[in-house]
Amino acid sequence: MQAERVTGDSRRSQLSCCGRRFELLHADSLTPLLRQGAADLIYAALPAYYDIFARASVPVRDVIGASLGVSGTTLASVRIAADVETGSAVGAVAGLPEDELARAQIADLQRLIKGAERTAATKAQEKLRAYSGTVPAVSGDGYYLARIAVVRDWRGTGLGDRLLEEFQRQGGGHTALSLHVHQNNNRAISFYRRHGYEVTSSGRAEFLYMRRPLLAASDG
Amino acid sequence: MENRLQELVRQWLLEKKTQHADIPLDQDLFEGGIIDSMDYLDLITYLETSIGREVDVSIFDDSDLGSISGIAKQVNQQLNAG
């Protein structure tokens, strides 16, 4: 399902999916309401991770909102889809080079942990260590899908395809595109397979590592 | 100050990763699983407490992220930057 570009410039572009219009926005174009909505979306896309901090009384949504577009974090290159009619955040996507992932994840953790009381932070770190053990290592040379999210009401409209295409456009100069997905998320796995991704991880990790090789000359 | 920071990293290794306290200055601590990202954050917190200043990992250089010398150098750069 191909999105149709309606209008656009380098900072914001208006597109259409199934007759519904949305804008794709950079983080610096977000209103406070959109920033909050985007933070809610991103939280909901990765609850097992963010809940660890929420239980440590960290204002997670505020930290996510404040991290959107911040250089050095996993959300530096985030793009937010906003419903043109309602003005609400309906989708989000963020990617980064795999060789920047370790530092960006630590920077994310630093921002999240700073909001926690010391004992709670230590407990959160223990839980995070257990969580990270469920995620296969990345190969290091690809462009990594850090977050993707679509609100329920917009699922099946092609917005997810459009957001993944935006991620793939950003990562076009790399040798491969990559992502992690939970092994039980069959809908997402099918979605990624449809876009050319294949599982390359092995073993019994809870999350799967999927990659799509890129041929720089032929892939846009 | 950079040497002092290297010593602090070694002190942290001595306390938390006893068997790796003598590794070379330029060895990547992530390689071979000596530390993970949570250890790294713990190390940065240790350095922050020791020097009385906050350190921002988001502006670290990815190519020099994991070694004792790299960590000391980048923290020192932030201290010098004010």
Interface residues (C-beta under 8 A of the other chain):
Chain A: V70 S71 G72 T73 D99 E100 A102 R103 A104 Q105 I106 A107 L109 Q110 I113 Q125 L128 R129 S132
Chain B: F30 D36 S37 M38 Y40 L41 D42 I44 D56 V57 S58 I59 F60 D62 L65 G66
